[in-house]
Amino acid sequence: MATSSALPGHTAGTSDPLSQIKMYKQCVSVLADPASKEELKVKAAMELTDNYETIITSPHYQSFLDHSIKLFLKVLQEGIPLFVSEYNMQQVRRLYKF
């Protein structure tokens, strides 16, 4: 699992599926929070991408989707695509694959 101590609720090595999903939901909340710094949003998106298989195979995946889909759509609809790959928010948009 990728480590990112700057993300809220991150606990390295957590093997409890419910705790893992809660941490990933917090990553999604960071992405949707307009007050979050772009660097933190990139870290949150990378955390989700790096742990994609863990998330989709979790017994709590449906709960993750219920929480995340509306937030993902909000970010993608309200955000402005910049088409410059070096920009943090373009990297975040590119990392969305759920």
C-alpha positions in Angstrom: 0.0 0.0 0.0 1.3 3.5 -0.8 2.0 5.7 2.2 1.0 9.3 2.4 1.0 10.6 5.9 -0.4 14.0 4.8 -3.8 12.3 4.0 -6.3 12.4 6.8 -6.9 9.1 8.4 -4.1 7.3 6.7 -2.8 4.3 8.6 0.0 2.4 6.9 -0.4 -1.3 7.0 -4.1 -1.4 7.9 -5.5 -4.7 6.9 -9.0 -4.3 8.1 -11.2 -3.8 5.0 -13.6 -1.4 6.7 -10.7 0.8 7.9 -9.1 0.8 4.5 -12.4 1.9 2.8 -12.9 4.6 5.3 -9.4 5.9 4.5 -10.0 5.8 0.8 -13.3 7.6 1.3 -11.4 10.3 3.1 -9.1 10.6 0.1 -12.1 11.2 -2.1 -13.4 13.8 0.3 -10.0 15.6 0.0 -10.4 15.6 -3.8 -13.9 17.1 -3.5 -12.9 19.8 -0.9 -12.3 23.1 -2.7 -10.2 24.2 0.3 -7.7 21.3 -0.1 -4.4 22.2 -1.6 -3.8 20.9 -5.1 -0.7 19.0 -4.0 -2.8 17.1 -1.4 -5.4 16.4 -4.1 -2.7 14.8 -6.3 -1.5 12.7 -3.4 -5.1 11.6 -2.6 -5.7 10.7 -6.3 -2.4 8.8 -6.4 -3.4 6.9 -3.2 -6.6 5.8 -4.8 -5.0 4.9 -8.1 -2.2 3.0 -6.3 -4.7 1.0 -4.3 -7.3 0.4 -7.1 -7.3 -3.4 -6.8 -7.6 -3.2 -3.0 -10.6 -0.9 -3.3 -12.5 -2.8 -6.0 -12.0 -6.2 -4.3 -13.0 -4.9 -0.9 -16.3 -6.3 0.6 -17.1 -2.6 1.2 -16.6 -1.5 -2.4 -20.3 -0.6 -2.8 -20.1 1.7 0.2 -17.1 3.3 -1.4 -18.9 3.9 -4.7 -22.0 5.2 -2.9 -19.8 7.8 -1.2 -17.5 8.5 -4.1 -19.4 8.6 -7.4 -21.2 11.8 -6.7 -18.0 13.5 -5.5 -16.0 12.3 -8.5 -18.7 13.7 -10.9 -18.8 17.0 -9.0 -15.1 17.5 -9.3 -15.0 16.5 -12.9 -18.0 18.7 -13.8 -17.0 21.7 -11.9 -13.3 21.6 -12.6 -11.9 23.2 -15.7 -9.7 20.8 -17.8 -6.5 22.6 -18.5 -4.9 20.0 -20.8 -1.4 20.8 -19.5 -0.2 17.6 -17.9 2.2 19.4 -15.5 -0.7 21.1 -13.7 -1.7 19.4 -10.5 -5.5 19.4 -11.2 -5.0 17.9 -14.7 -3.0 15.1 -13.0 -5.9 14.6 -10.6 -8.5 14.5 -13.4 -6.3 12.0 -15.3 -6.0 9.7 -12.3 -9.8 9.3 -11.9 -10.6 5.8 -13.2 -13.2 4.5 -10.8 
